[in-house]
Amino acid sequence: MDQDQITRFRNFSRAVAIEIGALEDSFLNRGRSLGSARVLNAIGLGYEDVSDLRAFLDLDTGLLSRLLRGLEAEGLIETNPKPDDRRSRVTTLTPMGVREFEIYEALSDQRAERVLARHADVRHLLDAMDVVTVALSREDIVFEEVDYSSELATKCLNAFAAELSRRLNLIFDLKKSGDPELSQMQHPHGTFVVASLGAMPLGCVGVKGNGGPLAEVKRMWIAPAARRLGLGRRLMTKAEDAARALSITTLRLDTNSTLFEAVSLYKRMGWTEIERFNDDPYPDIFMEKHL
């Protein structure tokens, strides 16, 4: 890696540190360090179990203990043994802590609004921020099976439809594209897997089944910010593993040749082209894989 790339990264890091107030004597002028403010924020977001709090913030035990003691001394939090496990501890915001959390949230929102207001193309700026966020936090990406009708699934499906509308230069209608019934994407027939980073959905894939040995892979999507990280392969592997667990022996899928990245991935993963097997108006490539 050349020095110019390193310099650009350091310039970016410096600009972010200045803009978010990390270099100020007290974060957002509230009289405490960035570290203390992060702990207070995480507790306010629901990370009350001290073990979960430590993992979320990636802090060592000693530092977290010092930060918690400081917040306790200010009367902002209370830490007590966990009711069902006296060896563990939970920490909660006091009424004063709730007010301070809300002040931090308002100040942070105001600072974000100022930054976004200075940029002529907010969407472009936010897209770039998403790329950086995923690149720096890729190890925190989680995969979970969710209900196909859930809010998280709906976010993914809307993004999936918008992406295909743009790539295929048409209005993509999910209902015209073999839209599964809810039961077909749930155990024991199928599943729907979402990859996410915090509240940000990064990808999804579904297995649409009917209880037999043959099923379809549906709604495979990767957010633009999460591409080239191997996420597509990981999601497809999750889908294939889930299908095996449901005693499915053959998977099929349809796609469009315009989506060349997806087609290339499927071929590398052992999928082979077959004849058309549905009347979906959007795909022109049909594939199959025996598990």
C-alpha positions in Angstrom: 0.0 0.0 0.0 1.5 3.4 -1.0 2.0 6.4 1.2 -0.7 8.4 -0.6 -3.4 5.9 0.4 -2.2 5.9 4.0 -2.2 9.7 4.0 -5.7 9.9 2.6 -7.0 7.5 5.3 -5.3 9.5 8.1 -6.8 12.8 6.7 -10.2 11.2 6.8 -9.7 9.9 10.3 -8.6 13.4 11.5 -11.6 15.1 9.8 -14.0 12.7 11.5 -12.4 13.0 14.9 -12.7 16.8 14.7 -16.2 16.8 13.4 -17.7 14.5 16.0 -16.0 16.3 18.8 -13.6 13.5 19.8 -10.8 16.0 20.3 -12.7 18.5 22.5 -11.9 18.7 26.2 -15.4 17.3 26.9 -17.5 15.5 24.3 -20.2 17.8 23.0 -19.3 20.2 25.8 -21.1 18.1 28.4 -18.2 17.9 30.9 -17.2 14.3 30.3 -15.0 12.3 28.0 -16.0 10.6 24.7 -15.5 7.2 26.5 -18.0 8.0 29.2 -20.5 9.4 26.7 -20.3 6.2 24.7 -21.0 4.1 27.7 -24.0 6.3 28.7 -25.3 6.1 25.1 -25.0 2.3 24.9 -26.9 1.9 28.2 -29.6 4.2 26.9 -29.8 2.1 23.8 -30.6 -1.0 25.9 -27.2 -2.6 26.5 -27.8 -2.9 30.3 -26.1 -6.2 30.9 -22.4 -5.3 31.7 -21.1 -8.2 29.7 -23.2 -7.2 26.6 -22.1 -3.6 27.2 -18.4 -4.6 27.2 -18.8 -6.6 24.0 -20.8 -3.9 22.2 -18.2 -1.2 23.0 -15.2 -3.5 22.7 -13.7 -2.3 26.0 -11.5 -4.2 28.4 -13.0 -4.9 31.8 -10.8 -2.5 33.8 -11.6 0.5 31.6 -15.3 -0.2 31.5 -15.4 -0.5 35.3 -13.7 2.9 35.7 -16.1 4.5 33.2 -19.1 2.9 35.0 -17.8 4.1 38.4 -17.5 7.7 37.1 -21.1 7.7 35.7 -22.3 6.3 39.0 -20.5 9.0 40.9 -22.4 11.6 38.8 -25.7 9.9 39.7 -26.4 9.0 36.0 -26.5 5.2 36.4 -27.1 2.4 38.9 -25.4 -1.0 38.7 -26.8 -4.0 40.5 -26.5 -7.8 40.4 -28.6 -9.4 37.8 -31.8 -10.8 39.4 -31.5 -14.3 37.8 -27.7 -14.5 38.0 -26.0 -12.9 41.0 -22.6 -13.3 39.4 -23.6 -10.9 36.6 -24.4 -7.2 36.7 -26.9 -4.9 35.0 -26.7 -1.2 34.8 -29.6 1.2 34.2 -30.0 5.0 33.7 -31.3 7.0 36.6 -33.8 9.8 35.8 -30.9 12.2 35.6 -29.1 9.7 33.3 -32.1 9.5 31.0 -32.2 13.3 30.7 -28.4 13.4 29.9 -28.9 10.6 27.3 -31.6 12.6 25.6 -29.5 15.7 25.6 -26.6 13.8 24.0 -29.0 12.4 21.4 -30.3 15.9 20.5 -26.8 17.4 20.3 -25.6 14.5 18.1 -28.6 14.9 15.8 -28.0 18.6 15.5 -24.3 18.0 14.6 -25.3 15.4 12.0 -27.8 17.8 10.5 -25.1 20.6 10.2 -22.7 18.2 8.4 -25.4 17.0 6.0 -26.7 20.5 5.3 -23.2 21.5 4.0 -23.1 18.9 1.3 -24.8 19.4 -2.1 -25.5 15.7 -2.6 -26.7 14.2 0.7 -27.5 10.8 -0.7 -24.0 10.4 -2.2 -22.4 11.4 1.1 -24.6 9.0 3.1 -23.8 6.2 0.7 -20.1 6.8 1.2 -20.6 6.8 4.9 -22.3 3.5 4.7 -19.4 2.0 2.8 -17.0 3.2 5.5 -19.2 2.0 8.3 -19.5 -1.5 6.9 -15.7 -1.7 6.1 -14.8 -0.8 9.6 -17.4 -3.0 11.3 -17.6 -6.0 9.0 -16.7 -8.4 11.9 -19.9 -7.2 13.7 -22.2 -8.3 10.8 -24.8 -10.8 12.2 -27.0 -13.3 10.3 -30.4 -14.2 11.7 -33.5 -16.0 10.5 -36.4 -13.6 10.6 -40.1 -13.7 9.8 -40.7 -12.9 6.1 -43.4 -10.3 7.1 -41.2 -8.6 9.7 -40.1 -5.0 9.5 -36.5 -6.0 8.9 -37.5 -8.3 6.1 -39.7 -5.6 4.6 -36.7 -3.2 4.5 -34.7 -5.7 2.7 -37.4 -6.5 0.2 -38.1 -2.9 -0.6 -34.4 -2.3 -1.2 -34.3 -5.5 -3.3 -37.2 -4.3 -5.5 -35.6 -0.8 -5.8 -32.3 -2.3 -6.9 -33.9 -4.5 -9.5 -36.0 -1.6 -10.8 -32.8 0.4 -11.3 -30.8 -2.4 -12.8 -33.5 -3.7 -15.1 -34.8 -0.2 -16.0 -38.4 -1.0 -15.1 -40.8 -1.1 -12.2 -40.1 -4.4 -10.4 -43.2 -5.8 -8.8 -42.6 -8.4 -6.1 -46.0 -9.8 -6.5 -45.3 -10.6 -10.2 -42.1 -12.3 -9.2 -43.2 -15.6 -7.6 -43.9 -13.8 -4.3 -44.0 -16.5 -1.7 -46.8 -17.2 0.7 -45.7 -16.5 4.3 -45.7 -20.2 5.2 -43.4 -21.1 2.3 -40.6 -18.9 3.9 -41.0 -20.4 7.4 -40.0 -23.6 9.1 -40.7 -26.4 8.3 -41.0 -25.4 4.6 -38.4 -22.6 4.2 -36.6 -19.7 5.8 -35.6 -16.1 5.4 -32.1 -15.0 6.4 -31.0 -11.4 6.9 -27.5 -10.0 7.4 -27.3 -6.8 9.3 -25.0 -4.4 11.1 -26.9 -3.0 14.0 -30.1 -1.6 12.6 -28.7 -1.5 9.1 -29.8 -4.4 6.8 -27.0 -5.5 4.5 -28.4 -8.4 2.7 -31.0 -11.2 2.6 -31.9 -14.5 1.0 -34.9 -16.8 1.3 -35.7 -20.5 0.8 -39.2 -21.0 -0.6 -40.4 -24.5 0.1 -43.5 -26.6 0.1 -42.5 -29.4 2.4 -40.9 -31.5 -0.4 -37.4 -32.2 -1.5 -37.4 -29.3 -4.0 -37.3 -25.6 -3.1 -36.3 -22.2 -4.5 -33.9 -19.6 -3.5 -35.6 -16.2 -3.5 -34.9 -12.6 -2.8 -31.1 -12.7 -2.8 -29.9 -9.1 -2.2 -26.7 -7.4 -1.0 -26.7 -3.7 -0.1 -24.3 -1.7 -2.3 -22.2 -0.7 0.8 -21.6 -4.3 1.7 -20.5 -5.7 -1.7 -17.0 -7.2 -2.4 -16.9 -8.5 1.2 -17.9 -12.1 0.5 -21.4 -11.5 1.9 -23.2 -12.9 -1.0 -21.4 -16.3 -0.7 -22.0 -16.3 3.0 -25.7 -15.7 2.6 -26.0 -18.4 -0.1 -24.2 -20.8 2.1 -26.6 -20.0 4.9 -29.5 -20.7 2.5 -28.1 -24.0 1.4 -27.3 -25.1 4.9 -30.9 -24.2 6.0 -32.3 -26.2 3.1 -30.3 -29.2 4.0 -31.6 -29.0 7.6 -35.1 -29.0 6.2 -34.3 -32.2 4.2 -34.4 -30.3 0.9 -32.2 -32.0 -1.7 -32.5 -29.7 -4.7 -32.6 -25.9 -4.9 -33.6 -23.8 -7.9 -33.4 -20.1 -8.6 -34.0 -17.6 -11.3 -32.1 -14.4 -12.1 -31.5 -11.9 -14.8 -28.3 -11.8 -16.9 -28.0 -8.1 -16.1 -27.2 -9.1 -12.6 -23.8 -10.5 -13.7 -22.2 -10.4 -10.3 -24.9 -12.8 -8.9 -24.8 -15.1 -11.9 -21.0 -15.3 -11.5 -21.3 -16.2 -7.8 -23.9 -18.9 -8.4 -21.7 -20.5 -11.0 -18.7 -20.4 -8.7 -20.8 -22.1 -6.0 -21.7 -25.0 -8.2 -25.1 -24.0 -9.7 -25.8 -25.0 -13.2 -28.2 -23.6 -15.8 -31.4 -25.4 -16.6 -34.6 -24.8 -18.6 -37.1 -22.1 -17.6 -39.3 -23.5 -14.7 -41.8 -20.6 -14.1 -43.6 -17.8 -15.8 -41.9 -15.0 -13.9 -41.6 -12.1 -16.4 -38.2 -10.8 -15.0 -35.6 -13.6 -15.2 -33.8 -14.9 -18.2 -31.5 -17.4 -16.4 -32.6 -20.4 -14.5 -30.3 -22.5 -12.3 -30.3 -25.6 -10.1 -28.1 -27.2 -7.5 -28.3 -30.6 -5.9 -27.3 -30.5 -2.2 
